[in-house]
Amino acid sequence: MDIEAFWEHIFSDDRDSVMRAWRVINAEERASVLELLVRIQGDPERIDAQRAAAAFAARCIYDAAVGADSLPAGALEFARNLARDVGRLLHKNFGLNLASVKRDGSLVTASDLESDGLIHDAILARYPGHGVVSEERQKVYNGAEWSWLIDPIDGTTNFSHGFPCWGVLIALLYHGQPVLGVSDFPALGAHFHAVRGSGAFMNDQPIRVAESAPAVFEATQIVAICSRTVEGGPLTIPGKVRVSGSSGYDLALLGSGAAAVTIQSRVYPWDIAAGWVLSQEAGAIIEGMPDTDVFPLRAGADCGNMRFAVVGGASVQIVNIAKKAVMNRFVAA
């Protein structure tokens, strides 16, 4: 297929045509094409038809990558079992670890390092050709077709001091886009998983965002936020503010319908990748702020130097209410 025909197929309105073009290029070329499609979607200088065509092509490609027969063999069960196993090991040291302070001001314990190593080594033993990006070991995304993004303990401060909102987060990325997410919270007995296009689950039961209409978003509903959002001052938004200390758990609260909104300031990609899939598959709207494309990650990205602000909600209307209330306190990636 010549280059002109290739792009004609990619920017068609036919799914089969898009996928025919996709199948003729190699992994390195695929990464470049997807990166271009993402840039076009967010380019205000492009006409609406171009942005829509790019969004359609990217959606076709990602959807084709995550069907039951398209994920790496056994990936979902592998990730779920790994998160559970590591979570059980961590739980033995829950509340018993002395923590040290990292350069970014966050805490790290020996359990963080042990968990990171166990997950990292297990992934490479099972999928030696995959990339692995983690909070405590390898922070740079190398652009591999399939990469794992892990947070060995999300909520280290909670874990260290004996507060039960902490978990093991494991996400699988396809060309930088999260397509599988597992979030295991051992002290709470809550295990979440989701695969793009297949729904979201808590303890194997389907979950869904709160069904409340935007008109009833009021003081009775929960707004799950991070501590850094609290530092910005009181929120001019309806609802009861709750701070769990775990971004992964806040996104799970959103996906399960417990929270109507979540607001996360200055989070890293590993904090939200698993919950990104989970909340979206549960029907939530989730956006990077201000006007930030969180995913897909681009090859060479140092996730340790990438911090985002994120707003998620049960509907577009609720997200817009939250964005209006907190726009000025968000930082760019």
N, C-alpha and C positions, 0 to 999 in steps of 0.2 A: 504494500500500500504506500503510495507516494505521500509526501508531506501535506500537500493540499487536500488530498482525499482523506487523510487522517483527521485533520482538523474539521473538515466538513462533517465527518462521522461523529466526532466528539461533541460538536456543537449542534447536533441534530435534536429533534424532539422525540426520537425513537430510542427506547432503551436498548434494543438489540443492536442498533447501529453503533451506539456508544460503546457497548461491550465488545463488538467486533474490533473496533479500533484499539481498545484497551488491551486486548489479548495479543496484539502483534508487537508490543513494545516490552523492553526488559525492565527489571526492577528499578534500576537507576533512572531510566526515562520516566517510569510511572511516578516516582517521587517528584520529579520536576513538573510533570503535567498536573498533578494534584495541587502542588504549591501554586502554580499559575491559576488554576481554577478558583482556589481560595482567594487569591489576590483580586481576581476579577470580580468576585462576588461583593467584595468590600470596597471597590473602587468607585467613588462618587462621580468620576469623570466618564465612566461607561454608561451607555444607555441602558434602560431597564431590560430590554430584550437580551442584551449581552450578559448582564448579571443573572438573569433568570436562566439562561442557557447554561452558564457555568455552574449554577447551583443544581440544576437538574442533572448534569453530567456527573458532578461530584457525588450526588445522592445515589445515582445508579451504581457507581463504582463501589462506594462504601457498603451499600446494601448487598451487592453481589459477593462481597468479601466475607460476610458474617452469617451466611446461611448455615444450616445444620451441617452441610457437607463441605463448607468452605473454610471454617476455622481450622487452625492446626489440630491434628488428631488429639482428641481427649482434653482440649484446652480448658473447657469449663469445669469439668470434674477435677482436673488437676489443680486449678486455681482455688476451687472451693476447699478441697481437701488440704491443700498447703496452708491456706489461711487458718483453717480450723486447727490443724496440727501445731502450727507455730503459736497460735493464740492460746492453746492449752499449755504449752511450755511457758509462755510469758506469764500466764495467770499464777503460776507457782511463785513468781517473784513480785506479784502485784502489791504495791505499797511498801515494798521492802528495799527498794534501790535508792542509793544516794546518787544524785544527779550533778553533773557539771554544766557550766554555761558555755554555749558555743559563741562564736563571734557575732552571730546575728541576734544574740540575746535569748535564744531558745535553749531548752534543756536537752541533754542527752544522757542516757544511762548505758550501763553495760548491756542491758537487755535490748536496747535499740540496736547496738552493734551486732549482738548475737543474732537477733531476728533478721536483720538486713543480710548478714552472711548466709544464714540458713536458706532464706528465700532465693537470694541471688544464685547460690550454688545449685539448688534444686532445679531452678529454671534452666540453667545452662546444661545440667546433666540430662534433662528431658528434651530440651530444644536447643542444641548447641549452636544453631545458626541464627538464633534470635538475639536481639539487643536487650539489654537490661539497664534501666535507669532507676536509681534509688537515692534516698535522702542521705544515707550515710556512706555510700561507697562510690558508685559511678553516676555522676550528675549530668554528663553530657549525652544528649540524644544523637546517635550516630547516623540516623536516617534509614535504619534497617526496615525492610518491608514489615516485619513483625517485631515489635518491641514491647517489653513489659515495664510498667512504671509502678513502683512500689513505695509505700510508706510503712516502714517496719513497725512503728507504733505511732498512730495518729492520736495525739493527746498525751504526750510524754509527761507533761506536768501533772496531769490527772493520774496517770499510771504511777508516777513516783510517789505521790502523796496519798494514794489510796482512794481516789475519787473514780467511780466506775465507768465514766464515759471515755473510753479509749478503745482503739481497735487496730486491726491489721488490714491494710488497704492494698489490693492488688488489681491492676488494670492491664489489659492487653490493648495495644495500639496497632492499627493498620495504617502504615504510612503516616504516622503521627496523630491519628484520630482514634480516641478511645472507642472500642467496639465491644468490650467485655469488662465488667467490673464486679469485684467481690469485696464486700466490707464485712468483717467479722468482729463483733464486740463481745468478747468472752465473758466479762463480768456482768453483762446485761442479758446474756443468753439470746442475743439477736444476731442472726446471720442473713445478710442481704446479698443477692446476686442479680445480675441482669446481662443480657446479650442484646445488642442492637437489633431491633426488629422482632424481639421475642418476649417482650414484657419484663416486668420487675417483680421480685419476690423477696419476702421476708420469711425465714424458716419454712421455705417451700410453699408458702401461701401467696397468691397474687396480691400486689399492693397497688394503690392508686392515689393520686393527689386528692386533696380536699375538694369536694364537689361544690362548695359554697360559691354562689354567684358573687361577682365583684361588689355588688351593691351591699352585701352583708359583711364585707370585710371591716370588722369593727373591733371593739375592745375585748371581745370574747375570744379572738383567735390568737394563735401563737406566732411570734416573729422570732425565729432562731438566728442569732447573730454571734459573731466572734468578739472576743474581748477588745480587739483593736477598733472595731466599729464603735464600741461603748466609749472608747477614749475620745471619740469625736464629739461627744456631748449627747444630750437627749435626742431621741428620734421624734420627728413630727409625723408620726405614722400611727394609725390605729393598731391595736393589738397588744398582747402581753409579751414583753421582751424576755427571752430566755437565752442564757449563755451556757452552753454545754462544755466548751473547751475543746471540741473536736469538730473540725470542718466536715469530716466524713460522716459523723453522726448527724450533724445539722442537715446535710443533704439527704440522709436517710429519713429524717423526720419529715422533710418536705415530700419525699417520694411516697411515704406511707400515709400521708394525709394528716399527720399530727400537727405539722406547722403549715401555715398558709404562705409564709415567706421565709427565705433565708438570705442573709446579707453577710458576705465574707470580704473583709478588707485585707489586702496584702497576703494572699495565700500563694503557695508554690504549686506547680502542676501536679505533684504527687499527692497533695492534700485533697484534690478535687477530681482527679481523673476517674476513679472508680465510681464516685458519687455522681459524676457528670452523666455517665451512661445510665445509672440507676434512676436518677430523678427524671431524665428525659423519657426513659422507657415507662415510667409511672405517669407520664403525661404532663410533667412540669415544663415550664419555660425557664431557661437559664441562660444568662448573658454575661459576658465580660464587660467591665466598665473601666473608663468611659470609652465606649465604642471600640473595645479591644477584642481581637480574635484570640481566644485562649488556645484553641485547638483548630487545626492540627499543628503539632510541633514541627518546626523546620530543622532539617539536618544541621548539626553543629550547635544547636541551642543548648546553652548551659542552664539547666533547670534550677540550679542553685542561685542563679542571678536573675531569675524570672519571678516576679511577684505580680499577682493580679488582684483586682477587685471583682467580685462576682455577686450578682443578684439573681435569685431564683424565686419563682412563684407559681401558684396553682393555675394562673391564667395570664394572658398578655396584659389585661387591665390591672391586675394586682401587681405585676412586675413594674408597670409604668408608675403606679402609685409609689412603690418603694424607691424606684430610681429617682423620682422627683424629690423625694425626701432626703436622699443621701448623696446626690450627684456631687456636691462640692467637697465631700470628704474622701472621695475615691482617689487612688493614685493610678497613674498609667503603668502599663507593663514595662 
